[in-house]
């Protein structure tokens, strides 16, 4: 799939006329992957395209419920200054699920013109550009599991664990088909939809795309699916573990690198060890080397850690294998030009930009440092005691991220500072709200605070 062309202002104006657009959302993702936007009457659209639109600069350092945090580098240290956000014309989309409305993604800059590099999108763009400079296209694919709840009762829309059961795929065919049709109209290409292993749990997977467009599409999909669900009387939640006795939700992520000149998959080498090129093995070794630190992004909420259950198909270790669903990184069985890795570590609550960013940053560092690649796991990873397990709490993930200076070297100091401040606040907030936080009893239930804090917005 080729990279999308950036539309001209004239073509955007034509879309506005042809679709009777009255309002345009200027939107960005916060650290949690929550959509933050301003709605602009179309008459003001060109002014903000030409001059940028101000947003509160500390937006990236808010908690899920919009509490203003300290120590992020984006709040009291800069006197709570604004950003001047710059619209990315390539992201302009007419929104089929909102009347007479379009959407455009903005990137935050300080008023001196310098980029706000705590922005997940800007930092992801920087790392994708580094791969581009090396001669590679990043080919990315997202999978999403989520729960559908009745908006009034907050109960799952069906019971049981009917994975792939056709009747539950289409428990409300008006809803599921409306969701898929409108996503297609918005340029979000869905490849499969099905019921998953939990009550009211669904899975929708997206077609791969190249570069930043893949993350933009994934972000649009998650936020759009929430809006469409509400229109049908449902809440779609990517809260990772809403019910302790039911399946957790994950976000699997597929990655390969493509040679810009030849269009060939550079992970593929039939004569290499495991059928992988040296580049692929180093990329994979980087994923494993930094998996513990990257848990702060792949399991970014207190609730996410309740997903890790033995024999749950949620990997609990920094391991890899070939067509093995119990490991963290799976080398998929489709080989040749389709050779790619599936990062199975991420929970549903992850930010799509940060899932791509953390995967590519770890792979890039692996290419640079060539760490030793462990042997693949051939059996059931849950049954092994001598493998590197992942952090089992957000507290532990913060500690691992804080000390991984090799990973820090391919990120950005502004980003690192903000992430640590936000995540440390989240842990302290949970400890304040939940008397038995961190105990076995807490880990065996979903606390009402988790629902109130995460369920609607994540």
N, C-alpha and C positions, 0 to 999 in steps of 0.2 A: 504494500500500500504506500503510495507516494505521499510526501508531505503536502498538507493543504496550502494553497496559495492564499496570500493575504489579500483580502478584497480591497478594492479602491474605495475612496470616499463616495465616488459617483455610484458604484454598485450598491453600497450600503444605503445611500439615499433612495435608490430605486426599490430596494427591499422594503424600506420604510413606507414608500408610497404604495407599492403593490399590496402590502399587507395591512394597510390602514393603521400603522403603528402610532400610538398616542403617547406611550411611555417607554422609557428605556431604563433598565436596571444597570447600575454600575456596581459590579460585584467583585468581592475577593473572598478567599478562604482564610479563616483564622488558623491558629496552630492546631485546633481540634478538628479541622475540616468542616466547621460550621460556616454556612454562607452568611456574610455580612455585606449589606448593600444599601445604596440609596436609589430611590426611584426618581427619575428625572422626566419632566414633561418634554415631549419631543422637540418643542420649540427651543429648549435650552441645550439640546444634544450637541450641536456643533460647537458651541462655546466651550463645553467641557472637553470635547475632542481636541480642540485647538489649545486650550490652556490648562487642562487637567482639572481634577475635582478633589477638593479637600476632604480628608477623612481624619478622625482622631488617630494620631500616630501610635498610641498605645493599644490599638485594637488587637494587634498580634499578641500582646501580653495580657489579655483578659483571661479569666477562667471561663469554664463552660457557661456559667450563668452570668457572665459579664462583670464580675467583680474586678475592679482595677487593682492590679497587683504591684508591689514594689520590687525593686531589684532587677527588673527586666532589661534595663537600659533604654526603655521606650516610654517611661512614665515620669516619675519625679526627677530623674536625672536630666531630662531635657525639658523640664517645666511643662510636661503634658502637651508638648507641641503637636501640631497637625503634620500629616503627610500630604503632599500633592500627588495624587495618584494619576498614573498615565494609562489611558485605555489601550488595550492590545486589539487592533482592528481585526486580527485573524480570528478572534473569538466571538465576533458579532453573530448572534443567533436570534431568529424569531422563535418565541416560546409558544408552542401549540397549546399548552395547558393553561395559559393565562391570556385573557382577551386583550388584543391590540397592544401586546407588550413584547419587547425584545430585550436582549441581555448582552452585556459586554463585560469582559473581565478586565480589571485594572491592576496595575502593579504599583506598590508604594515607593515613593522617593521623598527624601528630605527636601526642604525648600532651597537648599544650596545645590540641588541637582544630583546628589549622591544617592545611590540605591539603598533602600532599607533591607540589608541582607539577612535580617531575621525572617524575611518573607520566605515561606516554603517554596512558593512558585519561582521567585527570583533565584533562589539558591539552586533549585532543580534545573532551571534554565542554564545556569552557569556550568553545572556538571555535565549536562547534555552537550553544551558547547565544547567542553573539554574532550569528550568522546568524538565530537565532530572534527575537532582539530587533529585528532589521532587518525581520522579517516573512517570513523564508524558511525552508523546510524543505530540508535537505541530503539529496538522493536519491543513494544510493551503490550501486555494483555491483562485485563482485570477480571476477576470473578468476585461476586458478592452474594453472601448469604444474609438474610434479614428476617425478622419476625413481622408479621402483619397482625395487628391487634384491633379490636373494635374500639372506636374512638370514645365511646361512652363508658363501656364496662372495663376497658383495658385488658380484656381476655383474648386469648388467641382465637382467630377466626375459624379454626377447626381443631379437633383433638387428635391424639395419637402421634405416631411417628411415620407418616405414610410417604416415605421417600419414593419419588417418581410415580406415585399413584395418579393416574390420569384424572380421576374425579377430584383430587385435591389440587392438582396443577391448576384446574379451572374451577376452584371452589366458588368463584364469582367471575364468570367469563367476561362480563361487561367490564369489570375492573382490570383483569389481567390483560385482556386484549387492548383496552383503552391505554393502559400503561405502555404496552409495546408499540402500538401504533403511533402514539404521540412522541415517544422517544425516537422512533424512526424518522418522523417528520422533522425533528430537531437535529437530525444528523447523528444520533446515537445508535450505532448498529449493534443490535442484540443478536447473539448467535444461539442461545438456548435459554429456556425458562422451565422450571420444574419445582414441584414440592420437594422439601428437604426432610431431614430426619427428626425435626421437632414439631410440636403442635403450632400450626400457623406459620411455620418456617418455609420460606421460599428461597430459591436461588436463581439469579439472572447473571449471565456471563456476557461480556462485551467482546466484539471483534477486536483484534489487535490493531494498533496504530503506531506510527513512528514518532518518537520525540515527545515534546511537551504537549502536543495535541491529545495524546492518550490520557494524560493526567487531567487535562481540562475537561475531556469528555466524561471521564469517570466522576469527577466532581459535579459536573452538571447533572449526570444521571442520578447520583445519590440525592441531591437537593430536589431535583424535579420529581423523583419518585415519591419523596415525602409530600410534596404539594398535591400530586395526583391522588395519592392515597387519602389525604384529608378530604378531597372533593368527593370521594366515594364512601366516606364515613369510617375510614380506617386510619390508623397510625402505622407507618413503616418505621421500624427502629433498627439501627445498626448497633445498639447496645449489645455488647458481645454475649453476655450471659444473663438474659432477663429472668430465666427460670432455672433454679439450681438443679432440678431433676431432669431438665431437657437439654438437648444438644446446644452447644455453643455455636455462635456464628463466626465464620472466618472470611478473610479476603485473600484468596490465593492470587499470586502475581507471577506472570510469565515474562521471561526476558531472554532476548538473544541480541547479538550484535551483527550488523550487516555491513559489508564493505561498500563504501560509498561509490567507488569506481566500478566495481564488477557486479554489485548486487548480490554477491555470494554471502552465505552465512559463515562468519569467521569462527564460530564455535565448532563447526563440523570439521573433523579430520578422520576419515575412515582408518588411516594408518596410525593415528595417535592412540595413546593409552585411553581406554574406555571409549574410543572413537571420538575423543575430544582433542582440540588443538591445545597447544601450550597456553595460548591466551585464555581459552575457556577454563582450563584447569586452574590458572592463577586467579581468574575472576571468581570461580567457585570457592577456592581456598580463602579469598577475601571475604566472601559471604559468611563462611564458617568462622573465620578469625574474629569478625566483628558482630556475630549474631547476638552475643550476650549484651553488648552495649546497645545494639540496635533494637533490643526489646523495648526500650523506652518509646520507640516509634511503632513497632509492630504490635505491642500490647500497651497502648498509651494511657489506659484508665485503670483505676483501682479494680473495677469490675472484670477487666479482661482476664485476670489471672485465675478466675474461677473456671475458665475454659480448659485449663490444663488438667485433664483427667486421663489416667491410664486406659488404653484401649478405646479412646474416644475419637481417634483420627486427628486430634489436635496435637501436633508434635511438641514434645517437651524437651528437645535436645538439639544442640548444634551439630547436626549430622546430615549425611547425604546418602543417597542410594538411587538405584535405577528401577523405576516403576515400583517404588516402595512408599506406601501411604503413611508409614509410621515415622518417617524421618523429616527433618526440617526443610531440606532442599531436595527436590526430586528431579532427577534427569528423566525427562519424558521418553516414552518408548518410540515416539515418532522421531526418526533420525534423518540423516541427509540434510537437505536444505531447511528442514523443520526442526533441527536440533535446538533445544532450548531448555532452560532451567525453570522449574516451578518453585517459587518461594512460598512455602506452606506455613510460614511462621506467623503471618499476620492475622490478628483478630478483626472482626467486622468494624470495631470502633476506630480503626486507623484512618488517618487523613490520607486520601489517595496521593496527594503530592508528596507526603512524607514517606509513604511506602515506596514510591519510585525513587525518591531522593536517597533513602537509607540503603536500598538495594544497590543502586548505581554507585554511591559513594564507597560502599564496602568493596564492590567489584573493582572499582578504579584503584583503590588502595592495594588490593590484591595484585593487580596488574603491575603496579609500581614496585611492590616489595617482594613478590613471588614467595609467599609463605608456603610451608609444606602442606600438601593436600592429604588429609587422612584417608584411610581406606574406606570404601563405601560400606554401608551397613547392608548385609544380605538377609538378615533375619528380621525379627520383630524388635524394634528399638526399645519398646517399653520393657522388654524382658532383660535388658542389659544394664549393668551397674557401673561399667567403666567407660561411660561416654559423657561428654560435657553437657550437662543439663542447662537449661535456660533459667534465668531468674524466675522465681515463683511469686514475687511481689513487685509492685511498682517501686518500693523503697530500694530493693536489690537492683532493679534495672537502672535506677538513677545512679547508684554507686558504680555500676559497671560502665555506664556512659561517661561518668565524670573522670574515670581513670584511663579511658581509651584514647590516649593522646595521638596515636597513629591515625585513628579515625578523625579526630579533631582537625588534623592537618589538611584534610580534603574538604572540610566544611568551612565555617566562618565564625570568628569570635563573637560577633553580634548574635548570631543564631544560637550558638552554644550557651551563651549567658542567658538568653531569654528562655530557652527550653528548660534549663535547670531551674530557673526561678519559678516558672509556671508549674512544673511537675512537683517540685518540693512543696509548693503551696497546696497542690491537690492532695498530697499525702497528709500534710498537717491538717488540712480541712477535714479530711476523712477521719483522722484520729480524734478531732474535736467533736465530730458529730456522732461517732460510733464508739461506744465505751469498750467493746471487745474487739476493736479493730486489730487485725493481725493474728488473732487466735484461731485455733482449729474450728471453733464454733462459728466464727465469722466467715471462714472459708467454706462452710457447709450450708450457707444460706445466702440469699440476696437480700440485703438490707433495704428497708424503705427509702433510706437516704440515697442509695444508688439509683433507684427508680426516679426519684425527684430530681436528681442532679443530672442524669445522663439520658433517660429514656426518650424524651421528646426530641431533643436537639441532636444527639449523636446518631 
